[in-house]
């Protein structure tokens, strides 16, 4: 009935649009991120777009704010394309207003950045956040919670773009602002601090990253007084860092602690349990406990398929992890099937230019290499490399890792010069990012030093 009012305004009495807007406001769920309101927000989006066609009859700022909420709801469901359409309309409305709404524009830009980030459009997200930050600086100055929150999001985006040193500086600024406003041990500080720890991890400074994430856990435990979901989230991140630091036993203990907390808080098939269990499966894999790792990753896949459906990015990630374990068990056909299905999911949600597509394609190429399907393996790794270079630039660690995989294929094909070029370029990337003593750099240099040896003597 509401939509009929909107589309027939040429023949209805004056005030119909305002009444339609009132009905939308009354039926709007309170929280766009609450799953119970997702369906209603989807219904409201169509009504709001129609209402927004009559800006002379409605409060444009309010219509834009409601579309912003709808876009956030779509983002929480990983439905990025309809969310982007909603937020684009919101920004269009705000730009048509006679009186500028800087608050609304900054909010909409932040939402647009979230959606672009979800679509893998990290450069676009960076542009949105930079523009939002400029508006917030003009409104609040440099030391404001909204500025700190936007800096934190910008730092995450820079991290995904491979701008790790810029990300570290941006996140450190966010931490500093929040610590100055709230105190260094306040809960608000823990969120950008956790992201800072993850950047330190990516930079290969594992001990520093572990210390940072331990501080995050301490803050959350102090703030909440007892184990809760926030503590479990932080413990999961800490366990992942400890795993990358090679402290596998400690990582397992940390992740098991996080898993126990979550199992006491959530149903057995809750996605949050899957997150921690997936990290635990990686630790089990690295410990050589492949049967346990497979069981963990299969349970993760089952949980996510039930909670998110079969076509979801988290399901693709779980399939990729399961495929790696199957590969290590030399069950190549099953590994290929898992990675191929993951590729199909990513392509259906994004496209072949998304970094997650490249990640899955690289894993598939590794399977093809061990199946001695060298031409296919080379094509897979080359295509993955193209995507990573297009998104991150030529000197990102993901590019370096893919160069190692490509170099292995080239060595198996007897292309010694090409393999040396790939290993050498990877070593240069890792040295630039991590320094000479990082495990990835040592791996690349070791492969470069032995690249003249026959492939079947070096193993895979």
MODA-V503067 format. One record per backbone hydrogen bond with DSSP energy under -0.5 kcal/mol. NH is the residue of the N-H (numbers start at 1). CO is the residue of the C=O. If there is no record, write none. Layout:
{{NH & CO} {NH & CO}}
//
This chain:
{{5 & 1} {6 & 2} {7 & 3} {8 & 4} {9 & 6} {11 & 8} {12 & 8} {16 & 13} {19 & 15} {20 & 16} {21 & 17} {22 & 18} {23 & 19} {24 & 20} {25 & 21} {26 & 22} {27 & 23} {28 & 24} {28 & 25} {32 & 30} {34 & 31} {35 & 33} {37 & 34} {38 & 35} {41 & 37} {42 & 38} {43 & 39} {44 & 40} {45 & 41} {46 & 42} {47 & 43} {48 & 44} {49 & 45} {50 & 46} {51 & 47} {52 & 48} {53 & 49} {53 & 50} {54 & 51} {55 & 52} {57 & 54} {58 & 55} {60 & 58} {63 & 59} {64 & 60} {65 & 61} {66 & 62} {67 & 63} {68 & 64} {69 & 65} {70 & 66} {71 & 67} {72 & 68} {73 & 69} {74 & 70} {75 & 71} {76 & 72} {77 & 73} {77 & 74} {78 & 75} {79 & 74} {80 & 78} {83 & 79} {84 & 80} {85 & 81} {86 & 82} {87 & 83} {88 & 84} {89 & 85} {90 & 86} {91 & 87} {92 & 88} {93 & 89} {94 & 90} {95 & 91} {96 & 92} {96 & 93} {97 & 93} {97 & 94} {100 & 98} {102 & 100} {105 & 101} {106 & 102} {107 & 103} {108 & 104} {109 & 105} {110 & 106} {111 & 107} {112 & 108} {113 & 109} {114 & 110} {115 & 111} {116 & 112} {117 & 113} {118 & 114} {119 & 115} {120 & 117} {121 & 116} {122 & 120} {125 & 121} {126 & 122} {127 & 123} {128 & 124} {129 & 125} {130 & 126} {131 & 127} {132 & 128} {133 & 129} {134 & 130} {135 & 131} {136 & 132} {137 & 133} {138 & 134} {139 & 135} {140 & 136} {141 & 136} {141 & 137} {144 & 142} {148 & 144} {149 & 145} {150 & 146} {151 & 147} {152 & 148} {153 & 149} {154 & 150} {155 & 151} {156 & 152} {157 & 153} {158 & 154} {159 & 155} {160 & 156} {161 & 157} {162 & 159} {163 & 158} {164 & 162} {167 & 163} {168 & 164} {169 & 165} {170 & 166} {171 & 167} {172 & 168} {173 & 169} {174 & 170} {175 & 171} {176 & 172} {177 & 173} {178 & 174} {179 & 175} {180 & 176} {181 & 177} {182 & 178} {183 & 178} {183 & 179} {186 & 183} {189 & 186} {190 & 186} {190 & 187} {191 & 187} {191 & 188} {192 & 188} {193 & 189} {194 & 190} {195 & 191} {196 & 192} {197 & 193} {198 & 194} {199 & 195} {200 & 196} {201 & 197} {202 & 198} {203 & 199} {204 & 201} {205 & 200} {206 & 204} {209 & 205} {210 & 206} {211 & 207} {212 & 208} {213 & 209} {214 & 210} {215 & 211} {216 & 212} {217 & 213} {218 & 214} {219 & 215} {220 & 216} {221 & 217} {222 & 218} {223 & 219} {224 & 220} {225 & 221} {232 & 228} {233 & 229} {234 & 230} {235 & 231} {236 & 232} {237 & 233} {238 & 234} {239 & 235} {240 & 236} {241 & 237} {242 & 238} {243 & 239} {244 & 240} {245 & 241} {246 & 243} {247 & 242} {248 & 246} {251 & 247} {252 & 248} {253 & 249} {254 & 250} {255 & 251} {256 & 252} {257 & 253} {258 & 254} {259 & 255} {260 & 256} {261 & 257} {262 & 258} {263 & 259} {264 & 260} {265 & 261} {265 & 262} {266 & 262} {270 & 267} {273 & 270} {274 & 270} {275 & 271} {276 & 272} {277 & 273} {278 & 274} {279 & 275} {280 & 276} {281 & 277} {282 & 278} {283 & 279} {284 & 280} {285 & 281} {286 & 282} {287 & 283} {288 & 285} {289 & 284} {290 & 288} {293 & 289} {294 & 290} {295 & 291} {296 & 292} {297 & 293} {298 & 294} {299 & 295} {300 & 296} {301 & 297} {302 & 298} {303 & 299} {304 & 300} {305 & 301} {306 & 302} {307 & 303} {308 & 304} {309 & 304} {309 & 305} {312 & 310} {316 & 312} {317 & 313} {318 & 314} {319 & 315} {320 & 316} {321 & 317} {322 & 318} {323 & 319} {324 & 320} {325 & 321} {326 & 322} {327 & 323} {328 & 324} {329 & 325} {330 & 327} {331 & 326} {332 & 330} {335 & 331} {336 & 332} {337 & 333} {338 & 334} {339 & 335} {340 & 336} {341 & 337} {342 & 338} {343 & 339} {344 & 340} {345 & 341} {346 & 342} {347 & 343} {348 & 344} {349 & 345} {350 & 346} {354 & 351} {357 & 354} {358 & 354} {359 & 355} {360 & 356} {361 & 357} {362 & 358} {363 & 359} {364 & 360} {365 & 361} {366 & 362} {367 & 363} {368 & 364} {369 & 365} {370 & 366} {371 & 367} {372 & 369} {373 & 368} {374 & 372} {377 & 373} {378 & 374} {379 & 375} {380 & 376} {381 & 377} {382 & 378} {383 & 379} {384 & 380} {385 & 381} {386 & 382} {387 & 383} {388 & 384} {389 & 385} {390 & 386} {391 & 387} {392 & 388} {393 & 388} {393 & 389} {396 & 393} {399 & 396} {400 & 396} {401 & 397} {402 & 398} {403 & 399} {404 & 400} {405 & 401} {406 & 402} {407 & 403} {408 & 404} {409 & 405} {410 & 406} {411 & 407} {412 & 408} {413 & 409} {414 & 411} {415 & 410} {416 & 414} {419 & 415} {420 & 416} {421 & 417} {422 & 418} {423 & 419} {424 & 420} {425 & 421} {426 & 422} {427 & 423} {428 & 424} {429 & 425} {430 & 426} {431 & 427} {432 & 428} {433 & 429} {434 & 430} {435 & 430} {435 & 431} {438 & 435} {442 & 438} {443 & 439} {444 & 440} {445 & 441} {446 & 442} {447 & 443} {448 & 444} {449 & 445} {450 & 446} {451 & 448} {453 & 450} {457 & 454} {458 & 454} {458 & 455} {459 & 455}}
//
